[in-house]
Amino acid sequence: MALSLGNSQLLHPFPVQRRKFSTKIHSSNQNLNQEKPQLKRFASSRRFRHISTVKSASVNGYPITREDGVPSSEGEKIELTEKLKRWIKFAREIFPGGDWWRLPTEDIGDVMVAKPVTVFRALKKMWDLIAEDRWVIFTAFVTLVITALSEISIPHYLTASIFSAQSSTIALFHRNLRLLVMLCITAAICSGVRGCMFGIANMILVKRVRERLYSTLLLQAISFFDSETVGDLTSRLGSDCQQVSRVIGNDLNLILRNVLQGSGALIYLLVLSLPLGLCVLGICISLSTIMLIYGQYQKKSAKLIQEFTASANNVAQETFSLMRTVRVYGTEQQELGRYEIWLEKLAGISLRQSAAYGFWNFGFNTLYHATQVIAVVIGGMSILSGHITAEQLTKFILYSEWLIYSTWWVGDNLSNLMQSVGASEKVFHLIDLSPCDQFTAKGLKLQKLIGRIEFVDVSFHYPSRPSLSILQNFNLTVHPGEVVAIVGLSGSGKSTIVNLLLRLYEPTNGEILIDGHPMKSLNVKWLRERVGYVGQEPRLFRMDVSSNIKYGCPRAVTQQEVELAAKQAFAHDFILALPNGYQTLVDDDLLSGGQKQRIAIARAILRDPSILILDEATSALDVESEHNVKGVLRTAKTEMQNKRTVFVIAHRLSTIQSADRIIVMDSGKIVEMGDHTDLLMKDGLYARLIRRQADAVA
């Protein structure tokens, strides 16, 4: 039976006409299909393990066909051919230079915007940062040279000591031994000093890179932060700066040491035996070629890793900052998916890096062992012919291994250097950014800020949305000591006016006058010291309550003044109820939104500003707190009428009914103006908004 199943052509050498036996063929195929499970169990039984399932193209001379009508033997050949083609294609892709090695460039934002940084340009920038402490670098390099020369001399005297002892030359043995001990001690001491100095240089470099980067970012225009994410910038300050710091403390240190030692070993080999030295030199040149290709690939991959890491950090930071929203909507898995997208990209780049490192190690070990074989073969033949001695061959093998390993260390650290330079591109691009003009211009400082504000044909659009005009030929004059309220539908341009008053943005057209002077001509620091601002969603710093109230105040204030400002903002009572009163550390879970707003109001009052801007300052307050904060507006209107100009932006129209003038805006233009009573009588947009709010409350 096994024979008939295994090779049915032996039993039926002559072709059989299928037309006459079509019924039999059908029945035999059915029987075969029914017997397949039994055949499998039979073949897998312990007694007949040597018998396999049916694999022949026919049974009893009748061909077995697959469901698609193709004979099974032909189908297997086609499948084998397809598999072979796929394996050949896969081999082409994973072979160095194939498509698999191409690094992805999509979804990396403006990674290619930064100007490519060469090694020399990066080193020059780092030197500019550390030049003040050049004595550290000088000491590090002097000890590096001494260490390299001492270590490269050790194999010579080590071999000489062994062979002098073998030849019983005692005086020569003692001399070589003393020199060997002296070299070892010198190399140890200088190596320790070198490591310490390079470590100090590394610390100084990373500190100054972060200082320079952070100071540069702080002086950028607000529009810069509209286009950059917080996670990306913090990643530059963190991992990228740390990667840059490895250049001097690790990469450059080891590269220079091994270049010196490798050069010394090469010179010694060429003097010892020119043919052997040239063979080793050729191998080192091959290693250097592979090293350069590998280093460039590592530089590109490191650049992408830094970008993908920054994107992953941005997703994580956004998720953690909005954790309550994530928890309420149950989108934990969705956020995990967003994060895993970037992790997959990181894993892909890291996999290619590891594969490239494997090829680099393969090339090195192949050439390294080739050097040993060549040294033994040619050196042995030279000994037999009497051209060199066994001592010279031993020195040659030691120095050839030293040269190869020095080349390997140079290549390995050069690839790390390329990675550091690749990571530094965005860092140096950010460091090279020019500060905002507001911080470079000196500007005028008036003797006294009265508080007259004029908008003259002001038009504006945000830099990130140039096609969307927010303000169009906006004109408004605010008199000193006047309380002006600005209302309107969302998107009408209310907060944009505040941003322009605070000089967070500059008008696209027109100008803003402060006491008759163009706002651009005034010193921005002097102006902001005289402006108080309370935003819609005030963010407090992680410091105590008292420090938060004093934050940004241009003058020295006492604790009594802090408490007075808190009382005027109706925040004093709840502050005293905190665990440590005014010394309580502020935490997001500690204070409610209304309490944060009252602390922000106290901060603005403490500055005693000439211009006070309240942008939805009562949006998070309850009815009682809102009523209390209205007292701040009444105080500004009555007692300090000649001192303070107040801008109030509010959706709660009950907050601004006592304002001197109410500006109603729609689509970036003023559509109504007047006090509360006049606007109600006009029965326009303001009256409609009042009725809607009344209906909503009802």
C-alpha distance (Angstrom), angle and dihedral (degrees) to the residues before:
residue distance angle dihedral
M1 . . .
A2 3.78 . .
L3 3.76 89.3 .
S4 3.79 93.7 51.8
L5 3.78 91.2 47.3
G6 3.79 94.3 45.4
N7 3.82 99.7 46.6
S8 3.76 114.8 6.8
Q9 3.84 92.7 167.6
L10 3.81 89.4 75.0
L11 3.81 91.7 62.0
H12 3.81 94.9 42.2
P13 3.78 109.5 37.7
F14 3.81 93.6 159.0
P15 3.82 122.7 70.5
V16 3.76 116.8 -106.7
Q17 3.78 122.0 -143.7
R18 3.78 106.8 -114.1
R19 3.81 94.0 -161.0
K20 3.80 94.3 68.9
F21 3.79 94.3 49.0
S22 3.80 102.2 38.9
T23 3.81 91.3 124.3
K24 3.76 91.4 50.1
I25 3.75 91.3 47.6
H26 3.77 90.9 52.8
S27 3.78 92.7 47.7
S28 3.79 92.3 46.0
N29 3.82 90.7 51.1
Q30 3.78 90.0 50.3
N31 3.77 91.5 48.7
L32 3.79 89.2 47.9
N33 3.80 92.2 52.3
Q34 3.80 90.2 48.4
E35 3.80 91.4 48.7
K36 3.82 95.8 49.4
P37 3.83 95.4 90.3
Q38 3.80 90.2 46.6
L39 3.81 90.5 48.4
K40 3.81 91.2 51.0
R41 3.79 92.1 49.7
F42 3.79 89.5 45.2
A43 3.80 92.5 50.4
S44 3.80 92.8 46.8
S45 3.80 95.7 48.5
R46 3.77 117.5 115.0
R47 3.83 93.3 -119.1
F48 3.79 97.2 53.3
R49 3.77 103.8 32.0
H50 3.81 91.4 139.1
I51 3.82 92.0 64.5
S52 3.83 114.2 88.3
T53 3.78 131.3 -162.4
V54 3.77 121.5 -86.8
K55 3.79 111.1 -68.5
S56 3.82 101.9 156.1
A57 3.75 124.2 110.4
S58 3.81 94.1 -122.0
V59 3.79 143.3 22.2
N60 3.80 117.6 -139.0
G61 3.80 89.5 -13.8
Y62 3.77 96.5 -51.3
P63 3.84 115.6 115.6
I64 3.78 119.1 -120.4
T65 3.81 112.5 -136.4
R66 3.80 129.9 -165.3
E67 3.76 123.3 -123.0
D68 3.84 90.8 -94.2
G69 3.83 90.9 57.1
V70 3.82 95.8 -110.7
P71 3.80 115.7 126.8
S72 3.78 110.9 -108.8
S73 3.82 94.4 -121.1
E74 3.80 91.6 53.2
G75 3.81 90.4 45.0
E76 3.77 91.1 52.2
K77 3.80 90.3 50.6
I78 3.82 90.8 50.4
E79 3.79 91.6 48.0
L80 3.80 90.7 47.9
T81 3.80 90.4 50.6
E82 3.80 92.0 49.1
K83 3.79 91.5 48.7
L84 3.79 90.3 49.2
K85 3.80 91.0 50.9
R86 3.80 91.1 49.1
W87 3.81 91.3 49.8
I88 3.82 91.3 49.2
K89 3.81 90.7 49.1
F90 3.80 90.7 47.3
A91 3.81 91.2 49.2
R92 3.81 90.5 51.4
E93 3.79 91.2 50.7
I94 3.80 96.6 48.8
F95 3.79 94.8 41.4
P96 3.85 110.5 99.8
G97 3.79 107.4 -82.0
G98 3.80 94.1 27.6
D99 3.80 127.7 126.2
W100 3.83 93.0 -97.1
W101 3.80 90.2 67.1
R102 3.79 94.2 56.7
L103 3.78 109.4 111.0
P104 3.83 116.6 -130.2
T105 3.77 116.4 -111.8
E106 3.81 100.7 -178.2
D107 3.80 124.8 101.3
I108 3.79 94.0 21.3
G109 3.78 98.7 114.3
D110 3.77 114.6 -147.1
V111 3.79 95.4 -14.3
M112 3.80 90.9 128.0
V113 3.79 93.7 48.8
A114 3.79 93.1 81.2
K115 3.80 114.5 88.8
P116 3.83 110.5 -108.0
V117 3.78 111.3 -101.8
T118 3.81 119.1 -140.1
V119 3.79 121.7 -148.8
F120 3.80 92.4 -108.5
R121 3.81 93.1 48.4
A122 3.80 91.0 49.3
L123 3.81 91.8 48.5
K124 3.81 90.8 48.8
K125 3.80 91.6 52.6
M126 3.79 90.8 48.2
W127 3.80 90.6 49.5
D128 3.81 89.9 52.4
L129 3.80 88.4 55.5
I130 3.80 96.2 47.6
A131 3.82 100.2 32.7
E132 3.81 91.9 103.5
D133 3.82 88.9 67.7
R134 3.78 97.1 41.7
W135 3.80 90.8 140.8
V136 3.80 88.7 71.2
I137 3.80 91.6 53.4
F138 3.81 91.7 43.8
T139 3.82 92.4 52.4
A140 3.80 91.2 45.7
F141 3.80 93.8 52.6
V142 3.82 94.7 44.0
T143 3.79 91.6 53.2
L144 3.82 89.1 43.5
V145 3.81 91.3 57.4
I146 3.81 92.6 46.5
T147 3.81 91.3 47.9
A148 3.81 92.7 49.1
L149 3.80 93.9 48.9
S150 3.80 92.0 46.4
E151 3.79 94.3 48.9
I152 3.80 94.3 46.2
S153 3.81 90.0 53.5
I154 3.81 94.5 52.1
P155 3.87 97.4 79.8
H156 3.81 91.1 53.1
Y157 3.80 95.1 54.1
L158 3.80 92.2 37.7
T159 3.82 91.0 57.7
A160 3.79 92.1 41.0
S161 3.82 90.8 52.6
I162 3.80 92.5 51.0
F163 3.80 95.6 48.3
S164 3.83 93.4 41.6
A165 3.80 88.5 54.3
Q166 3.80 89.2 48.4
S167 3.79 90.8 52.5
S168 3.85 90.8 47.4
T169 3.80 92.7 -121.6
I170 3.80 96.3 149.7
A171 3.82 99.5 179.0
L172 3.80 92.3 49.6
F173 3.80 90.3 45.4
H174 3.83 92.0 53.5
R175 3.80 92.0 47.6
N176 3.80 93.1 49.7
L177 3.79 90.7 45.3
R178 3.83 92.9 52.3
L179 3.80 91.3 49.0
L180 3.82 90.2 47.5
V181 3.82 92.6 52.5
M182 3.81 91.7 46.4
L183 3.80 91.8 50.6
C184 3.81 92.1 48.7
I185 3.82 92.5 50.6
T186 3.81 92.3 45.9
A187 3.80 92.0 48.4
A188 3.82 91.7 49.0
I189 3.83 95.2 49.3
C190 3.79 95.3 44.0
S191 3.79 91.5 44.3
G192 3.80 90.2 55.7
V193 3.82 92.7 48.2
R194 3.80 90.7 45.7
G195 3.81 92.4 52.4
C196 3.80 91.6 48.0
M197 3.82 94.0 49.0
F198 3.78 94.2 46.6
G199 3.81 89.3 48.3
I200 3.81 90.3 53.3
A201 3.81 90.3 47.1
N202 3.80 89.4 50.7
M203 3.83 91.4 51.7
I204 3.81 92.2 48.5
L205 3.80 92.1 48.0
V206 3.81 97.4 50.3
K207 3.81 90.9 45.2
R208 3.80 93.2 52.4
V209 3.79 94.9 41.8
R210 3.79 89.6 55.1
E211 3.81 92.5 43.9
R212 3.80 92.4 50.1
L213 3.80 93.4 44.6
Y214 3.80 94.2 46.6
S215 3.80 93.3 46.8
T216 3.80 90.5 48.6
L217 3.79 92.4 50.6
L218 3.81 92.1 48.9
L219 3.81 90.4 56.8
Q220 3.81 96.1 52.0
A221 3.79 123.4 110.0
I222 3.80 119.0 -98.5
S223 3.82 89.1 -112.0
F224 3.81 87.8 65.8
F225 3.80 90.8 61.1
D226 3.81 90.1 47.7
S227 3.82 88.7 65.9
E228 3.83 98.7 37.0
T229 3.78 126.4 68.0
V230 3.79 124.6 -132.5
G231 3.80 92.5 -126.7
D232 3.79 91.6 54.0
L233 3.80 94.1 50.2
T234 3.80 94.2 46.1
S235 3.80 88.9 49.9
R236 3.82 89.1 55.1
L237 3.79 90.4 51.0
G238 3.79 92.5 46.3
S239 3.78 121.6 33.0
D240 3.81 97.7 12.3
C241 3.81 94.2 53.6
Q242 3.80 90.1 45.8
Q243 3.79 89.7 52.0
V244 3.81 90.6 50.7
S245 3.80 91.1 51.8
R246 3.82 90.9 63.2
V247 3.80 91.0 69.1
I248 3.81 97.9 79.6
G249 3.79 100.9 22.1
N250 3.80 96.6 49.2
D251 3.82 119.5 -0.3
L252 3.80 101.2 43.0
N253 3.79 91.1 39.6
L254 3.80 94.6 55.7
I255 3.81 94.5 38.2
L256 3.81 93.6 55.6
R257 3.80 93.2 43.3
N258 3.80 93.0 52.0
V259 3.82 93.1 42.3
L260 3.81 89.3 56.2
Q261 3.79 93.4 44.9
G262 3.80 93.1 43.9
S263 3.81 92.0 49.1
G264 3.81 90.6 50.2
A265 3.80 91.5 48.6
L266 3.83 91.9 48.6
I267 3.81 92.9 51.0
Y268 3.80 90.4 48.4
L269 3.82 91.5 50.0
L270 3.80 93.5 49.4
V271 3.78 90.8 50.4
L272 3.79 92.2 45.3
S273 3.83 96.8 48.9
L274 3.79 123.1 -9.0
P275 3.85 97.6 -159.9
L276 3.80 93.1 48.2
G277 3.79 91.5 43.2
L278 3.82 92.0 52.7
C279 3.82 91.0 50.1
V280 3.79 91.0 52.8
L281 3.81 90.4 44.7
G282 3.81 90.6 55.1
I283 3.79 90.5 51.7
C284 3.82 90.5 49.6
I285 3.80 90.7 51.4
S286 3.82 89.5 53.2
L287 3.79 89.5 49.9
S288 3.81 90.7 49.4
T289 3.82 91.4 52.7
I290 3.80 91.9 52.1
M291 3.80 88.3 44.2
L292 3.83 93.9 55.8
I293 3.80 93.2 49.1
Y294 3.79 91.3 47.1
G295 3.81 92.1 46.7
Q296 3.81 93.5 53.5
Y297 3.80 90.7 49.6
Q298 3.80 90.9 49.9
K299 3.80 90.6 50.8
K300 3.81 92.3 55.2
S301 3.79 93.6 44.5
A302 3.82 92.2 47.9
K303 3.79 89.5 53.5
L304 3.79 91.2 54.3
I305 3.81 92.4 44.8
Q306 3.80 90.4 56.0
E307 3.82 91.1 50.0
F308 3.79 94.6 47.1
T309 3.80 90.9 45.7
A310 3.81 89.9 52.6
S311 3.81 90.7 50.1
A312 3.81 91.5 49.2
N313 3.81 90.4 49.1
N314 3.79 89.9 50.4
V315 3.81 91.8 53.8
A316 3.81 91.1 48.3
Q317 3.80 93.8 47.3
E318 3.78 92.2 48.1
T319 3.80 91.3 49.3
F320 3.80 94.4 48.1
S321 3.81 92.6 47.1
L322 3.82 89.9 52.2
M323 3.80 96.2 38.2
R324 3.80 94.1 130.5
T325 3.80 91.0 55.6
V326 3.80 90.8 46.9
R327 3.80 91.6 50.2
V328 3.83 94.4 46.2
Y329 3.81 93.5 51.1
G330 3.82 94.0 38.8
T331 3.81 94.5 -127.4
E332 3.81 97.5 142.0
Q333 3.80 92.4 120.3
Q334 3.79 91.4 46.6
E335 3.80 91.3 53.6
L336 3.79 90.0 45.4
G337 3.78 88.1 53.9
R338 3.81 91.5 52.0
Y339 3.78 89.9 50.9
E340 3.81 93.6 46.2
I341 3.80 91.0 54.6
W342 3.79 89.8 66.4
L343 3.80 91.9 40.5
E344 3.81 89.0 55.9
K345 3.79 90.2 52.0
L346 3.80 90.0 48.8
A347 3.80 90.6 49.1
G348 3.81 91.0 51.5
I349 3.80 92.8 53.3
S350 3.81 92.3 44.0
L351 3.81 90.2 50.6
R352 3.79 90.5 54.4
Q353 3.80 90.2 47.0
S354 3.79 90.8 52.6
A355 3.80 92.3 47.7
A356 3.80 90.7 49.4
Y357 3.79 89.7 49.6
G358 3.81 88.7 51.8
F359 3.80 92.0 53.9
W360 3.81 89.6 47.1
N361 3.82 91.1 52.4
F362 3.80 90.5 45.9
G363 3.80 91.1 54.3
F364 3.78 92.5 45.8
N365 3.80 96.4 49.5
T366 3.79 91.9 45.4
L367 3.80 92.4 52.7
Y368 3.79 92.4 40.2
H369 3.79 93.9 56.0
A370 3.80 89.4 42.2
T371 3.79 87.2 58.5
Q372 3.79 91.2 53.3
V373 3.79 92.1 49.3
I374 3.81 92.9 47.5
A375 3.81 91.5 47.7
V376 3.80 92.7 51.1
V377 3.82 95.3 44.3
I378 3.81 99.0 43.7
G379 3.81 93.2 33.9
G380 3.77 92.1 49.6
M381 3.79 91.2 50.3
S382 3.83 89.6 48.6
I383 3.81 91.1 51.9
L384 3.79 91.0 49.2
S385 3.80 90.4 50.6
G386 3.81 91.2 46.3
H387 3.81 97.6 -117.9
I388 3.83 95.8 121.9
T389 3.77 137.0 16.5
A390 3.79 130.6 -121.1
E391 3.81 89.2 -107.2
Q392 3.80 91.0 55.3
L393 3.80 91.4 48.1
T394 3.82 90.6 50.7
K395 3.81 90.6 50.9
F396 3.78 89.9 47.0
I397 3.81 93.1 53.0
L398 3.83 91.8 47.2
Y399 3.81 93.5 48.6
S400 3.79 94.1 42.3
E401 3.81 89.6 54.8
W402 3.79 88.8 46.5
L403 3.81 90.5 51.7
I404 3.80 93.3 48.0
Y405 3.78 93.1 48.0
S406 3.80 91.0 46.3
T407 3.80 88.4 53.2
W408 3.80 89.7 48.8
W409 3.81 92.1 49.9
V410 3.79 90.9 47.7
G411 3.80 90.2 51.1
D412 3.78 94.3 45.4
N413 3.79 93.9 47.9
L414 3.78 92.2 41.4
S415 3.81 88.5 57.7
N416 3.81 88.2 50.4
L417 3.80 88.5 48.7
M418 3.80 89.6 52.3
Q419 3.80 89.4 51.1
S420 3.80 90.8 51.1
V421 3.80 91.7 47.8
G422 3.80 90.1 48.3
A423 3.79 90.2 51.9
S424 3.81 90.6 47.2
E425 3.80 95.5 59.0
K426 3.79 95.5 84.7
V427 3.82 91.8 38.8
F428 3.80 93.2 54.7
H429 3.79 90.5 41.1
L430 3.81 89.2 58.0
I431 3.81 92.8 42.8
D432 3.81 90.0 53.6
L433 3.81 92.6 55.5
S434 3.78 113.4 116.7
P435 3.80 116.5 -121.0
C436 3.77 120.5 -108.7
D437 3.81 114.8 -82.1
Q438 3.80 89.5 -118.4
F439 3.80 90.5 69.7
T440 3.80 97.3 43.7
A441 3.82 98.5 47.7
K442 3.82 115.0 80.7
G443 3.79 96.9 -151.7
L444 3.80 131.9 -177.8
K445 3.78 125.5 -57.8
L446 3.81 111.8 -155.0
Q447 3.76 119.9 -146.9
K448 3.78 90.1 -124.0
L449 3.78 134.3 4.4
I450 3.81 108.1 -133.9
G451 3.80 97.1 -179.4
R452 3.82 106.7 -120.0
I453 3.80 108.8 148.3
E454 3.80 127.0 -171.9
F455 3.79 129.4 -175.4
V456 3.81 108.3 -159.3
D457 3.84 116.3 -166.6
V458 3.80 91.3 -39.8
S459 3.78 117.9 -176.9
F460 3.78 124.1 176.5
H461 3.77 145.0 176.3
Y462 3.78 127.3 176.2
P463 3.83 115.4 -104.9
S464 3.79 91.0 -125.1
R465 3.84 91.0 53.1
P466 3.81 107.2 36.5
S467 3.81 93.9 161.8
L468 3.82 93.8 57.9
S469 3.80 113.1 77.0
I470 3.83 113.2 -153.8
L471 3.82 102.1 179.1
Q472 3.79 125.0 27.7
N473 3.83 120.8 -166.5
F474 3.80 91.1 -32.6
N475 3.82 115.0 -171.6
L476 3.80 125.5 -176.8
T477 3.80 136.4 149.0
V478 3.81 120.8 -158.7
H479 3.79 118.7 -168.7
P480 3.82 123.9 -139.7
G481 3.81 113.1 -83.3
E482 3.80 93.0 12.5
V483 3.80 121.7 138.9
V484 3.80 107.2 -140.5
A485 3.77 123.2 -175.0
I486 3.81 122.3 -160.2
V487 3.80 118.3 -159.0
G488 3.77 136.0 168.0
L489 3.76 144.5 119.1
S490 3.80 120.8 -54.2
G491 3.78 111.4 -77.0
S492 3.79 94.7 23.9
G493 3.83 92.9 120.2
K494 3.81 103.3 -98.4
S495 3.81 97.6 129.7
T496 3.80 90.2 41.0
I497 3.80 89.2 63.5
V498 3.80 88.5 54.0
N499 3.82 91.6 49.5
L500 3.80 90.3 51.8
L501 3.81 92.4 47.8
L502 3.80 90.0 52.2
R503 3.82 89.7 47.5
L504 3.76 91.4 -123.7
Y505 3.80 84.5 134.6
E506 3.78 133.8 17.6
P507 3.84 122.5 -126.5
T508 3.78 114.9 -100.3
N509 3.83 89.7 -141.0
G510 3.78 133.7 3.4
E511 3.80 125.8 24.0
I512 3.79 143.4 -104.5
L513 3.81 118.9 -128.1
I514 3.81 124.1 -153.0
D515 3.80 111.8 -164.1
G516 3.79 87.6 -21.1
H517 3.81 95.3 -51.8
P518 3.82 122.7 110.0
M519 3.78 107.1 -105.8
K520 3.81 90.3 -132.5
S521 3.80 89.9 62.7
L522 3.82 93.8 55.7
N523 3.79 124.1 91.0
V524 3.79 103.7 -100.1
K525 3.81 95.4 -147.7
W526 3.81 91.9 49.8
L527 3.82 90.7 48.4
R528 3.80 95.4 49.1
E529 3.78 91.3 49.8
R530 3.81 86.6 63.5
V531 3.80 97.1 45.8
G532 3.81 124.1 81.9
Y533 3.78 119.1 -157.8
V534 3.81 134.5 -171.8
G535 3.80 115.3 -176.5
Q536 3.75 131.8 -153.3
E537 3.81 93.5 -109.1
P538 3.81 106.3 25.9
R539 3.79 114.3 -159.8
L540 3.78 116.4 -150.8
F541 3.79 124.2 -153.0
R542 3.78 123.1 -117.8
M543 3.79 94.4 -100.6
D544 3.78 134.9 95.8
V545 3.81 121.4 -63.6
S546 3.81 93.8 -108.5
S547 3.82 92.0 53.3
N548 3.80 90.4 48.6
I549 3.81 90.6 54.7
K550 3.82 91.8 46.9
Y551 3.82 92.5 45.6
G552 3.80 112.2 129.2
C553 3.78 95.7 0.8
P554 3.84 106.9 149.1
R555 3.80 94.2 -146.4
A556 3.78 136.0 53.1
V557 3.81 110.7 -95.0
T558 3.76 133.9 -169.2
Q559 3.77 128.3 -129.9
Q560 3.83 89.2 -108.6
E561 3.81 89.9 59.1
V562 3.79 90.3 49.0
E563 3.78 91.6 52.7
L564 3.82 91.6 45.9
A565 3.80 90.8 54.5
A566 3.80 89.6 47.8
K567 3.80 90.3 52.1
Q568 3.81 91.8 51.1
A569 3.81 88.3 51.5
F570 3.85 89.9 47.0
A571 3.81 90.3 -120.4
H572 3.81 99.7 113.1
D573 3.80 97.0 89.0
F574 3.80 98.7 52.0
I575 3.83 91.0 42.5
L576 3.80 90.4 57.5
A577 3.80 88.5 50.6
L578 3.82 91.4 59.3
P579 3.84 117.8 101.4
N580 3.82 94.7 -101.1
G581 3.78 100.4 16.4
Y582 3.79 113.2 -138.5
Q583 3.82 90.3 -3.5
T584 3.81 93.6 60.0
L585 3.79 113.5 124.4
V586 3.80 109.9 -118.0
D587 3.80 115.4 -121.4
D588 3.80 129.8 174.7
D589 3.80 91.4 -117.9
L590 3.79 94.1 45.4
L591 3.81 100.8 66.3
S592 3.77 132.5 42.3
G593 3.79 122.6 -129.8
G594 3.80 91.9 -101.4
Q595 3.80 92.5 50.5
K596 3.80 90.9 50.9
Q597 3.79 90.2 51.4
R598 3.80 92.0 51.4
I599 3.81 90.6 51.6
A600 3.81 88.6 50.0
I601 3.81 89.7 50.6
A602 3.81 89.9 50.4
R603 3.83 88.6 51.2
A604 3.81 90.5 53.9
I605 3.83 93.2 46.3
L606 3.82 92.0 50.1
R607 3.80 90.7 59.8
D608 3.81 88.6 59.6
P609 3.82 89.8 -143.5
S610 3.78 127.4 -162.7
I611 3.81 88.7 -141.3
L612 3.81 120.7 38.6
I613 3.80 120.0 -167.1
L614 3.80 119.7 -167.2
D615 3.81 110.7 -173.3
E616 3.82 106.0 -172.1
A617 3.81 87.3 -35.9
T618 3.82 92.5 164.2
S619 3.81 98.9 43.0
A620 3.83 93.6 106.4
L621 3.82 97.0 38.7
D622 3.76 126.7 103.8
V623 3.81 121.2 -125.6
E624 3.80 95.2 -91.2
S625 3.80 93.9 46.4
E626 3.81 90.4 47.0
H627 3.78 89.7 52.9
N628 3.80 89.6 51.5
V629 3.80 93.4 48.3
K630 3.79 89.4 52.2
G631 3.79 84.2 67.3
V632 3.79 87.9 66.3
L633 3.80 89.1 58.3
R634 3.79 92.2 46.4
T635 3.81 89.5 50.4
A636 3.79 90.4 50.6
K637 3.77 89.7 50.1
T638 3.82 99.8 46.7
E639 3.80 113.7 23.0
M640 3.82 97.7 30.1
Q641 3.73 100.7 31.4
N642 3.79 93.4 127.1
K643 3.76 93.9 46.2
R644 3.78 112.3 42.6
T645 3.80 135.3 48.8
V646 3.79 112.7 -157.8
F647 3.80 129.9 -157.7
V648 3.79 115.5 -167.0
I649 3.80 123.5 -170.9
A650 3.78 114.7 -175.0
H651 3.76 142.8 155.2
R652 3.80 89.4 -160.3
L653 3.76 97.6 80.4
S654 3.79 91.8 -167.5
T655 3.82 87.8 70.8
I656 3.82 95.3 62.0
Q657 3.81 102.8 39.3
S658 3.82 91.0 105.6
A659 3.82 93.6 52.9
D660 3.82 118.6 121.8
R661 3.78 90.9 -127.4
I662 3.78 134.2 10.1
I663 3.81 120.2 -152.2
V664 3.81 115.1 -157.4
M665 3.82 114.2 -158.2
D666 3.76 134.2 -168.2
S667 3.83 127.3 175.0
G668 3.80 93.5 -10.3
K669 3.81 96.0 -51.1
I670 3.80 136.8 96.9
V671 3.79 109.5 -109.2
E672 3.82 100.1 168.3
M673 3.80 137.4 16.9
G674 3.79 133.8 -178.3
D675 3.79 142.6 80.0
H676 3.78 124.7 -56.7
T677 3.80 96.2 -90.4
D678 3.80 95.5 46.8
L679 3.78 93.2 49.5
L680 3.78 92.6 50.3
M681 3.80 89.5 52.4
K682 3.83 90.8 51.7
D683 3.82 88.7 58.0
G684 3.80 92.2 -149.0
L685 3.80 134.5 128.7
Y686 3.81 93.4 -47.5
A687 3.82 92.7 52.7
R688 3.80 89.5 47.5
L689 3.82 91.1 52.2
I690 3.83 90.3 49.2
R691 3.80 91.4 52.0
R692 3.82 91.9 47.9
Q693 3.78 92.3 52.5
A694 3.80 90.7 46.7
D695 3.82 90.3 50.9
A696 3.82 90.4 47.8
V697 3.82 91.2 52.6
A698 3.79 91.3 46.4
